[in-house]
Amino acid sequence: MFFIFLGVLLFSIVYFSPTWPDAVDPKGEVFQLTREGKAALALFLLTATWWVFEVIPIGVTSIAIGVIQALFLIRPAEAAFSNFMDPSVWFIVGSVVIGMAFAKTGLTKRMAYKMLLLVGERTSMIYLGAFVMTASLTLIMAHTAVAAAIYPLLVAIYSLYEQDARPTKFGKGLFMGMAFVAGAGSIITLLGSARAAVAVGFFKDMAGREISFFELSYYMFPLGFLMVILLWGLLMIIFRPEQKTIIGLRDRVHALNESLGSITRTEVLTIVIVFFAILIMSLRSFVPALEPLNKSAIILITTIMFFLLKILTIEDLERIPWNIVLLFGGAMSIGLCLWQTGAASWLAIRWLGLLKDANWFIFVLGVALFVLIMTNFIMNVAAIAISLPVALVIAPYLGVAPEVVFFASLTTAGMPFLLLVGAAPNAIAYESRQFTSGEFFLAGIPASLILITVLAIFIKLIWPLMGMPVAIP
């Protein structure tokens, strides 16, 4: 009850407060915070409080986002509620259904058993094996789809550790870690997420040159790989498994793997359907003719095929975690609310305006920190769209090269470790019921500090040594 009323109190304080001062960008353009924009910030605070402390089901908090926008005339009801049907939300649905198909056909068990036979009985190595597999898959497919496919695999692994699926430290570390490293891996290539393509587009328009596929991977691979290893170490400290080894695991897994028999026709069919969907989505970055095809429509073809070929049934459809789907519908709604009311631009100008006279290193880190904060509350594509254009305008005044601003922003946009709404893998991991949103938030604090520290080292030392320009000649 305390946190319910705290959210309402924060909303009321901001909503009924006097008019806030305007924000002015480096070009002298004035950004006024309208009544609707101030109301959007108030809703933002209420939502964040309720999501973090999970005072009601997270999907119900999302419904409240649409209701409050309509009742307080922040945005028209048509806009507030239509965001719940946004293509990005349907991408989540398609990704979840792929995971369900993998689980039902037995593919996840087959993959899990092969991995466990490789890494052995030590729980620390099981952590590492699961994390490396997750991060590796994000190099070639969207991290949302990876999380959806890996999730049932982790469920299969966890069932060999704890029979009744009750929360344990091992379970918390396994599922949270999957969400964390999915973000770390997704920054390495253009195929890991949509945010990279959006950022590349902004950079081309404003800096006058294009970041190539291989240039992005050249600078991002060492940072992403290092983060995977450091996150593994962090989770081994925070959620050290109750058992160092799972005695007899290798023998049990070998027997279970043998019991699966040879791969079935249904499994092959599932792999083929998903492979072609991933292939088409990947080729969109290289084949101009495929670029207009919407990724959500592509991934939902797999859902249709699964039901046409009777791989899934109506009972499976009813098992989709709609709480998670609503969570992302609400995230889209609040994100677009902040964007369309001008509140997000006002925030960006105010924050980055504080850095206009700062040292170049502090400026770049400040931009990255702002993106990190925003991407935990709104979709990372929106966080990039809000902050990167403003940062690229301010950068020349400080003699900062646009490349370092681009890569620093893209790094933090990919790793929202604090809130479930920050990225789809966070919400998918939550479905395990191994941790609460509060536990996720607390674990995300040291993870975010590690990220900022590593990024600072790369900005100051490693990226310049690799040839990245950090200052305008």
C-alpha positions in Angstrom: 0.0 0.0 0.0 2.9 2.4 0.8 4.3 2.1 -2.7 0.9 2.3 -4.3 0.4 5.7 -2.6 4.0 6.7 -3.2 3.4 6.4 -7.0 0.1 8.4 -6.7 1.9 11.0 -4.6 4.7 11.5 -7.1 2.2 11.7 -9.9 0.2 14.4 -8.0 3.2 16.5 -7.1 4.4 16.7 -10.7 1.0 17.0 -12.3 -0.2 19.8 -10.1 3.1 21.7 -9.9 3.5 25.1 -11.5 4.8 25.5 -15.0 8.4 24.2 -15.4 11.1 26.4 -17.1 11.8 26.0 -20.9 14.7 24.1 -22.2 17.0 25.7 -24.8 19.2 23.7 -27.2 22.7 24.9 -28.5 21.1 26.4 -31.6 18.8 28.6 -29.4 15.6 26.7 -30.1 13.2 26.8 -27.2 11.5 23.6 -25.9 8.4 24.4 -23.8 7.1 21.7 -21.4 3.4 21.7 -22.0 0.7 20.7 -19.6 0.5 17.3 -21.4 4.3 17.0 -21.3 4.4 17.6 -17.5 1.5 15.1 -17.1 3.5 12.5 -19.1 6.5 13.0 -16.7 4.1 12.5 -13.8 2.8 9.3 -15.3 6.3 8.2 -16.0 7.1 8.5 -12.2 4.0 6.6 -11.1 4.6 3.9 -13.6 8.3 3.5 -12.6 7.3 3.2 -8.9 4.6 0.6 -9.6 6.8 -1.4 -11.9 9.8 -1.5 -9.7 7.9 -2.5 -6.6 5.4 -4.6 -8.4 2.5 -3.3 -6.3 0.0 -4.9 -8.8 0.7 -7.3 -11.7 3.0 -5.6 -14.1 0.5 -6.0 -17.0 -2.2 -4.2 -15.0 0.2 -1.3 -14.3 0.6 -1.2 -18.1 -3.2 -1.0 -18.5 -3.2 1.9 -16.1 -0.8 3.8 -18.4 -3.4 3.8 -21.1 -6.3 4.6 -18.8 -4.5 7.6 -17.1 -3.5 9.1 -20.4 -7.1 9.0 -21.6 -8.7 10.2 -18.3 -6.2 13.0 -17.7 -6.3 14.1 -21.4 -2.6 13.6 -21.8 -3.1 11.9 -25.2 -6.2 10.8 -27.1 -7.5 7.3 -26.1 -7.0 6.1 -29.6 -3.3 6.9 -29.4 -2.7 5.7 -25.9 -4.4 2.3 -26.4 -3.3 1.7 -30.0 0.3 1.5 -28.9 -0.6 -1.8 -27.2 -0.9 -3.2 -30.7 2.3 -1.7 -31.9 4.4 -3.9 -34.3 7.1 -4.1 -31.7 4.7 -5.7 -29.2 3.7 -8.2 -31.8 7.4 -9.0 -32.4 7.5 -10.0 -28.7 4.5 -12.3 -29.3 6.1 -13.9 -32.3 9.4 -14.4 -30.4 7.5 -16.0 -27.4 5.7 -18.4 -29.8 9.0 -19.5 -31.3 10.2 -20.4 -27.8 7.0 -22.3 -27.2 7.4 -24.3 -30.4 11.0 -25.1 -29.5 9.9 -26.3 -26.1 7.0 -28.4 -27.3 8.9 -30.2 -30.1 11.7 -31.1 -27.7 14.4 -28.9 -29.4 15.2 -27.0 -26.3 15.8 -30.2 -24.3 18.0 -31.5 -27.1 20.0 -28.2 -27.1 20.2 -28.1 -23.3 21.4 -31.6 -23.0 24.1 -31.1 -25.6 25.3 -28.0 -23.8 25.4 -29.7 -20.4 27.3 -32.6 -21.8 29.9 -30.1 -23.0 30.2 -27.9 -19.9 29.9 -30.6 -17.3 28.5 -30.7 -13.7 29.9 -27.5 -12.2 27.2 -24.9 -11.8 29.6 -22.0 -12.5 30.4 -23.6 -15.9 26.6 -24.1 -16.6 26.2 -20.4 -16.0 29.0 -19.6 -18.4 27.8 -22.1 -21.0 24.3 -20.6 -21.0 25.5 -17.1 -21.1 28.0 -17.6 -24.0 25.3 -19.5 -26.0 22.9 -16.6 -25.5 25.4 -13.9 -26.4 26.6 -15.9 -29.4 23.1 -16.3 -30.8 22.5 -12.5 -30.6 25.3 -12.0 -33.2 23.0 -13.4 -35.9 19.4 -12.8 -34.6 17.5 -10.3 -32.6 18.0 -10.6 -28.8 14.3 -10.8 -28.2 14.1 -13.9 -30.4 17.2 -15.3 -28.8 15.7 -14.9 -25.3 12.5 -16.5 -26.3 14.4 -19.5 -27.8 16.8 -19.8 -24.9 14.2 -19.4 -22.1 12.7 -22.9 -22.4 16.2 -24.3 -22.7 17.0 -22.8 -19.3 13.8 -24.2 -17.9 15.0 -27.6 -19.0 18.4 -27.1 -17.4 16.9 -25.8 -14.2 14.6 -28.8 -13.9 17.7 -30.9 -13.4 18.9 -28.7 -10.6 15.6 -28.2 -8.7 12.6 -30.4 -9.3 9.8 -28.2 -8.0 10.9 -25.0 -9.8 11.0 -23.0 -6.5 13.2 -19.9 -6.5 16.9 -20.5 -5.8 20.0 -18.5 -6.2 21.0 -20.6 -9.1 17.6 -19.9 -10.8 17.9 -16.2 -10.2 21.4 -16.0 -11.6 20.6 -18.3 -14.6 17.5 -16.4 -15.8 18.7 -12.8 -14.9 22.1 -13.6 -16.4 20.4 -14.7 -19.7 18.6 -11.3 -19.9 21.8 -9.3 -19.0 24.1 -11.1 -21.6 21.4 -11.0 -24.3 21.8 -7.2 -24.1 25.6 -7.4 -24.0 25.7 -9.6 -27.1 23.1 -7.6 -29.0 25.4 -4.5 -29.3 28.0 -6.4 -31.3 26.3 -6.6 -34.7 23.6 -4.9 -36.6 21.5 -8.1 -36.4 21.2 -8.1 -32.6 18.5 -5.4 -32.4 16.6 -2.7 -34.2 18.3 0.1 -32.2 21.6 -0.2 -34.1 19.9 0.3 -37.5 18.1 3.4 -36.1 21.3 4.8 -34.6 23.2 4.3 -37.9 20.4 6.1 -39.7 20.6 9.1 -37.4 24.4 9.1 -37.7 24.4 9.1 -41.5 21.9 12.0 -41.6 23.7 14.2 -39.0 27.4 13.2 -39.4 27.4 12.6 -43.2 28.8 9.1 -43.2 27.6 5.6 -42.7 28.8 3.2 -40.0 29.4 -0.1 -41.8 28.4 -3.5 -40.5 32.0 -4.6 -39.9 33.1 -1.2 -38.4 30.3 -1.5 -35.8 31.4 -5.1 -34.9 35.1 -4.1 -34.8 34.6 -1.6 -32.0 31.7 -3.4 -30.2 33.0 -6.9 -30.1 35.7 -6.5 -27.4 33.3 -4.4 -25.2 30.4 -6.8 -25.6 32.5 -9.9 -25.0 34.2 -8.4 -21.9 30.7 -7.5 -20.5 29.6 -11.1 -20.9 32.5 -12.3 -18.8 32.2 -9.6 -16.2 28.4 -10.2 -15.9 29.1 -13.9 -15.4 31.6 -13.0 -12.6 29.1 -10.6 -11.0 26.3 -13.2 -11.0 28.6 -15.8 -9.5 29.1 -13.3 -6.6 25.5 -12.1 -6.1 23.8 -15.4 -6.9 26.4 -18.0 -6.1 24.6 -21.4 -6.7 23.7 -23.3 -3.6 25.5 -26.4 -5.1 29.0 -26.2 -6.6 28.3 -29.2 -8.7 25.2 -31.2 -9.6 26.3 -34.7 -8.7 25.6 -37.3 -11.3 24.4 -34.6 -13.8 26.5 -35.9 -16.7 25.2 -39.4 -16.4 21.6 -38.2 -16.1 21.9 -35.9 -19.0 23.5 -38.6 -21.2 20.6 -40.9 -20.4 18.0 -38.2 -21.1 19.7 -37.2 -24.3 19.7 -40.9 -25.5 16.0 -41.1 -24.6 15.2 -38.3 -27.0 16.2 -40.6 -29.9 17.0 -39.2 -33.3 15.7 -35.8 -34.4 12.1 -35.9 -35.5 10.3 -34.5 -38.6 8.5 -32.0 -36.5 11.7 -30.7 -35.0 13.3 -30.3 -38.4 10.2 -28.5 -39.7 10.4 -26.1 -36.7 14.0 -25.4 -37.3 13.5 -24.8 -41.0 10.6 -22.3 -40.4 12.5 -20.4 -37.8 15.7 -20.4 -39.9 14.1 -18.9 -42.9 12.4 -16.2 -40.8 15.8 -15.3 -39.2 17.5 -15.4 -42.6 15.0 -13.0 -44.1 15.2 -10.6 -41.1 19.0 -10.7 -41.3 19.1 -10.1 -45.0 17.1 -6.9 -44.6 20.3 -5.2 -43.5 22.0 -6.2 -46.8 19.4 -6.6 -49.5 17.6 -3.3 -50.3 14.6 -5.1 -51.8 13.9 -6.7 -48.4 14.3 -3.6 -46.3 10.6 -2.5 -46.6 9.4 -5.8 -45.1 8.4 -5.4 -41.4 10.3 -7.6 -39.0 7.2 -8.2 -36.9 5.3 -9.4 -39.9 8.2 -11.7 -40.8 8.5 -13.3 -37.4 4.7 -13.7 -37.1 4.8 -15.8 -40.3 6.4 -18.5 -38.0 3.4 -18.3 -35.7 1.0 -18.8 -38.6 3.0 -21.7 -39.9 3.3 -23.4 -36.5 -0.5 -23.6 -36.3 -1.1 -24.4 -40.0 1.2 -27.4 -39.7 -0.2 -28.3 -36.3 3.1 -27.9 -34.5 1.1 -25.8 -32.0 -2.6 -26.0 -31.0 -5.2 -23.7 -29.5 -4.2 -24.7 -26.0 -0.7 -23.4 -26.7 -2.1 -20.1 -27.9 -3.9 -19.7 -24.6 -0.6 -20.2 -22.7 1.1 -17.1 -24.2 2.2 -15.0 -21.2 -0.1 -12.0 -21.8 1.1 -10.3 -18.6 4.5 -9.9 -20.4 2.8 -8.8 -23.7 0.8 -6.1 -21.8 4.0 -5.0 -20.1 5.6 -4.2 -23.4 2.4 -2.6 -24.7 2.5 -0.3 -21.7 6.2 0.4 -22.3 5.4 1.4 -25.9 2.5 3.6 -24.7 4.5 5.5 -22.1 7.5 5.8 -24.4 5.5 7.3 -27.2 3.6 9.5 -24.7 6.9 11.0 -23.5 7.9 11.5 -27.2 4.7 12.9 -28.6 4.1 15.3 -25.8 7.6 16.7 -26.1 8.5 15.6 -22.5 11.4 13.4 -23.8 13.0 16.1 -25.9 12.6 18.6 -23.0 14.4 16.1 -20.7 17.2 15.4 -23.2 17.8 19.1 -23.8 17.8 19.9 -20.1 20.2 17.0 -19.3 22.6 17.5 -22.1 22.5 21.2 -21.7 24.1 20.8 -18.3 27.1 19.2 -20.2 27.6 21.8 -22.9 30.6 23.3 -21.1 32.0 20.0 -19.8 35.2 18.2 -20.6 34.8 16.0 -23.7 35.1 12.8 -21.7 32.5 13.9 -19.1 30.2 14.9 -22.0 30.4 11.5 -23.7 29.9 9.7 -20.4 27.0 12.0 -19.6 25.3 11.2 -22.9 25.8 7.5 -22.3 24.4 7.8 -18.8 21.3 9.6 -20.0 20.7 6.9 -22.6 21.2 4.3 -20.0 18.5 5.9 -17.7 16.0 6.4 -20.5 16.4 3.0 -22.0 15.4 1.4 -18.7 12.0 3.2 -18.9 11.2 3.4 -22.6 12.1 1.2 -25.6 15.8 1.6 -26.5 15.0 2.6 -30.0 13.1 5.6 -28.6 15.9 6.4 -26.2 18.4 6.5 -29.1 16.0 8.6 -31.2 15.5 11.1 -28.3 19.1 11.6 -27.2 21.5 10.9 -30.1 20.4 13.8 -32.4 20.7 16.3 -29.5 24.1 14.9 -28.5 25.4 15.0 -32.1 24.4 18.7 -32.3 26.2 19.6 -29.1 29.3 17.5 -29.8 31.0 19.8 -32.3 30.8 22.7 -29.9 33.0 20.7 -27.5 35.4 19.4 -30.2 34.0 15.8 -29.7 34.0 13.4 -32.7 30.6 12.1 -33.5 31.8 8.5 -33.7 32.6 8.2 -29.9 29.2 9.7 -29.1 27.5 7.2 -31.4 29.2 4.1 -30.0 28.9 5.1 -26.4 25.1 5.8 -26.8 24.6 2.5 -28.6 26.4 0.6 -25.9 24.3 1.8 -23.0 21.1 1.6 -25.0 21.6 -2.1 -25.4 22.0 -2.9 -21.7 19.1 -1.8 -19.5 19.8 -3.8 -16.4 17.4 -2.1 -14.0 13.8 -2.5 -15.1 11.9 -5.3 -16.8 10.5 -2.9 -19.4 13.9 -1.9 -20.5 14.2 -4.9 -22.9 12.2 -7.9 -23.9 14.8 -10.4 -22.6 14.3 -8.9 -19.1 10.5 -9.6 -19.2 11.0 -13.0 -20.7 13.4 -14.0 -17.9 10.8 -12.7 -15.4 8.4 -15.3 -16.6 10.5 -17.9 -14.8 9.2 -16.6 -11.5 12.7 -17.0 -10.0 12.9 -13.3 -9.1 10.9 -10.2 -8.4 11.1 -6.9 -10.3 12.7 -5.5 -7.1 15.4 -8.2 -7.0 16.1 -7.5 -10.7 16.5 -3.8 -10.0 18.9 -4.4 -7.1 21.0 -6.8 -9.2 21.0 -4.3 -12.0 22.6 -1.5 -10.0 26.1 -3.1 -9.8 25.7 -4.4 -13.4 25.0 -0.9 -14.6 28.0 0.5 -12.6 30.2 -2.2 -14.2 28.9 -1.1 -17.6 29.6 2.6 -17.0 33.1 1.8 -15.7 34.0 -0.5 -18.7 32.6 2.1 -21.1 34.7 4.8 -19.5 37.8 2.7 -20.0 36.9 2.1 -23.7 36.1 5.7 -24.3 39.4 7.0 -22.7 41.9 4.3 -23.7 40.8 1.3 -25.8 38.7 2.8 -28.6 41.3 5.5 -29.3 44.0 2.8 -29.5 41.8 0.9 -31.9 41.6 3.9 -34.2 38.3 5.5 -33.2 38.4 9.3 -33.4 37.3 11.0 -30.2 38.2 14.6 -31.0 37.6 16.8 -34.0 41.0 17.7 -35.6 
